[in-house]
Amino acid sequence: MPDQTTDQTTDQTTDREHRIVVGVDGSPCSKTALLRAMNQARQTGAEVVETAAAHIPNTDDAWSQS
């Protein structure tokens, strides 16, 4: 009898193989990366997932230095 945990892990891995995750920040390089990801997705049937991140400085530190 197969281990149910292993089956679930395999299913999750299979799902990830059909996604292309691209970090986008508006820069020319990230726009190129997005276009390449979209082309790859068209060829493979994958889904493109765009993601962005930002650093928000700790404002408490700024106040303590004044």
C-alpha positions in Angstrom: 0.0 0.0 0.0 1.6 3.4 -1.0 2.2 6.0 1.6 -0.5 8.6 1.4 2.0 11.4 2.4 4.2 10.5 -0.5 1.3 10.6 -2.9 0.3 14.1 -1.7 3.9 15.4 -2.0 4.1 14.0 -5.6 0.8 15.7 -6.5 2.1 19.1 -5.1 5.3 18.7 -7.1 3.4 18.0 -10.3 1.3 21.2 -9.8 4.5 23.3 -9.3 6.0 21.9 -12.6 3.2 23.8 -14.5 3.9 27.2 -13.0 6.6 29.8 -13.8 7.1 32.3 -11.1 8.6 35.7 -12.1 9.6 38.5 -9.8 8.5 41.8 -11.3 9.7 45.3 -10.1 9.1 47.4 -13.2 12.7 47.4 -14.3 13.7 46.5 -17.9 15.2 43.2 -16.7 12.1 42.2 -15.0 10.0 43.1 -18.0 12.3 40.9 -20.1 12.0 38.1 -17.6 8.2 38.3 -17.7 8.1 38.2 -21.5 10.4 35.2 -21.6 8.2 33.5 -19.0 5.1 34.2 -21.0 6.8 32.7 -24.1 7.9 29.6 -22.2 4.4 29.2 -20.8 2.9 29.4 -24.3 5.2 26.6 -25.4 4.7 24.4 -22.3 1.1 25.2 -21.2 2.4 26.4 -17.9 0.8 29.2 -15.8 2.8 32.4 -15.2 2.7 33.8 -11.7 4.0 37.3 -11.2 5.3 38.3 -7.8 6.6 41.5 -6.3 8.3 42.3 -3.0 9.2 45.6 -1.3 11.4 46.5 1.6 9.6 48.8 4.0 12.0 50.5 6.3 11.4 50.3 10.1 10.2 53.9 10.8 10.8 53.4 14.6 14.6 53.4 13.9 14.3 56.6 11.9 12.6 58.4 14.8 15.1 57.1 17.4 18.0 58.6 15.4 16.7 62.1 15.4 
